[in-house]
Amino acid sequence: MSATDYDAWLRLFANRNELAEEYARMLRHNGTSWPGWKDVNAAILRRWSLAGLKYIKTRAWKIATQDL
């Protein structure tokens, strides 16, 4: 996917909490070594800032690990 594709994909989520749910699903499915994380995180930075990225990642990790 291109940067534009990731930006368009992010627009599907109304807010950071919705994206955190999807990010958690992706963590469970892809693991941490998936090469796409760099592009996903860059798109999040473009839309929400560093604080937004930190919020999404922190919430996603909590969601992804709550059932383990």
C-alpha positions in Angstrom: 0.0 0.0 0.0 1.1 3.5 -0.7 1.1 6.4 1.8 -2.0 7.7 0.1 -3.7 4.3 0.6 -2.9 4.3 4.3 -4.2 7.9 4.6 -7.4 6.9 2.9 -7.7 3.8 5.1 -7.3 5.9 8.3 -10.2 8.1 7.2 -12.5 5.1 7.7 -12.1 5.5 11.4 -14.0 8.3 13.1 -11.7 8.6 16.1 -8.6 7.3 17.8 -10.5 4.8 19.8 -12.0 3.1 16.7 -8.5 3.0 15.2 -7.0 1.5 18.4 -9.5 -1.4 18.1 -8.4 -2.1 14.5 -4.7 -1.6 15.5 -5.2 -4.2 18.2 -6.7 -6.6 15.7 -3.8 -6.1 13.4 -1.3 -6.7 16.3 -3.0 -10.0 17.0 -3.0 -11.0 13.4 0.3 -9.7 12.1 2.5 -9.6 15.2 5.1 -6.9 15.9 7.5 -7.8 13.0 5.1 -6.9 10.2 6.9 -4.5 7.9 3.7 -2.4 7.3 3.8 -1.0 10.8 6.2 1.8 9.7 3.7 3.0 7.1 0.7 2.7 9.4 2.4 4.6 12.1 3.5 7.3 9.7 -0.1 7.7 8.4 -1.3 8.0 12.0 1.3 10.7 12.7 0.1 12.6 9.6 -3.5 12.5 10.8 -3.2 12.8 14.6 0.4 13.8 15.7 2.9 12.0 18.0 0.5 12.3 21.0 -2.2 10.6 18.9 0.1 7.8 17.8 1.1 7.1 21.4 -2.5 7.1 22.6 -3.5 4.7 19.8 -0.6 2.3 20.4 -1.1 2.3 24.2 -4.8 1.6 23.9 -4.3 -1.0 21.2 -1.7 -2.9 23.3 -4.1 -3.0 26.2 -6.9 -4.3 24.0 -4.7 -6.8 22.2 -3.4 -8.3 25.4 -6.5 -8.2 27.6 -7.7 -11.6 26.5 -4.4 -13.4 26.7 
